[in-house]
Amino acid sequence: MNQHPLPPAGTNAAMSWLSRFVTGVVLPLLDSAVEASGKPFRQPEMMRPNTGSKRYGMTHFGVFLPGLPAPHKYCNIMTMLGTPGAVMFDNDYLIRGHPRDTATFLSSTAADSAHHYRAYSIARECQTREDGSLVAFGDDLEISGVYPRYQVRVAYGDFRLDITVECTDTVSWFVRNAVYDHLSLLARCSGEITHAGKTTPIDSLCTFEYARSASPHVLIDRVLPERWKLPADFFTYQIINLDESTQLLLTDVRALGKTGFKGVHVRALKGDAEVYVRDVIFQVTEYQDDLAIAPDGRTMRLPKTFSWSVREGGEPVLDIRCTIDSPWRFGHGRGYVACYRFEGQFRQRAHAGAGYIEYIDCETVSRSE
């Protein structure tokens, strides 16, 4: 199969200019994510669903478990309440009414048939409490509790997840400004997965994540044409449990070629937290042979192998080589999730293990002939 990268769908010239200005000028001046990542989390009251908010039109709750035993290898719970109006996250084919009323829920593991992705009407199919103590998607997902302890239950097909998540106050911020907040709390989880008649106990590091953002759909009650969407078009987010107490978060986000955030967070149960943003390189070294095809027919090239490197003061901090180790599952916006194996060095010590990856590449649209 031949793959022919094509230019992405045209973005309105005004949106293109605004995106580059915000990404290149405004965010570096006004965003406080890097500074806040070194401080204990003290804002649990912010983690609300915002379904009736006049300020925030999209809210995300997520729980992510890398490095699980086979056959699952990882597990993700990825929710989005509302539609952000962004190229890489909007699946317009799922919207059956007001975009603000549309919610999506993705959950998957590497095991056969362990994949759920669908859209819900917030008004008719979801339950939320204003204080954030309950977020439920039909009978498929329930996240209940308040910081720092949550119960998470997932049930679809022959898959069941039942875990308790204990959050720490160690927080990593990816974005923190007046219109968009996105954070990840280092956490531990315990419980079990039951699938195809087999039960897998869980007791490991995980992440509990929350985001809220402004959205044009607070004011506009119809699907936006592609050219008027926020042209955020490349995203990868990855999680590695380096050992029983240390976790790495690896992120690269771009809009029209401009970096929104690229960095590696390092955090530990004992409270240590660092973030590297200056000399960070993510590189895809080989793509999958075949293009991935989404339910709406869109195609995307996905990595087969890739690498990360981090330097500080010219000295190596991280050098790892990674190989995808599961099927890619659709449903992270327009993108996909999977897990991988890695080997390399962190702070001059050899490491090998497993990681979780989210990946969206709308920078180029591909077709096959």
QUIURLIN-V341369 format. One record per run of one state. SS is the DSSP state (H for helix, E for strand, C for the rest). FROM is the first residue (numbers start at 1). TO is the last residue. Records with the same first field share a line. If there is no record, write none. Layout:
SS->FROM-TO + FROM-TO
This chain:
C->1-2 + 8-12 + 31-32 + 37-39 + 41-43 + 47-57 + 66-74 + 82-85 + 87-91 + 95-98 + 109-114 + 129-133 + 138-140 + 147-148 + 157-158 + 177-179 + 196-197 + 214-215 + 219-225 + 229-229 + 231-231 + 242-245 + 256-257 + 269-272 + 277-279 + 288-291 + 294-298 + 301-302 + 313-314 + 325-328 + 333-334 + 347-348 + 362-363 + 369-369
E->3-7 + 40-40 + 58-65 + 75-81 + 86-86 + 102-108 + 115-121 + 126-128 + 134-137 + 141-146 + 149-156 + 159-176 + 180-195 + 198-213 + 230-230 + 232-241 + 246-255 + 258-268 + 273-276 + 280-287 + 292-293 + 299-300 + 303-312 + 315-324 + 329-332 + 335-346 + 349-361 + 364-368
H->13-30 + 33-36 + 44-46 + 92-94 + 99-101 + 122-125 + 216-218 + 226-228
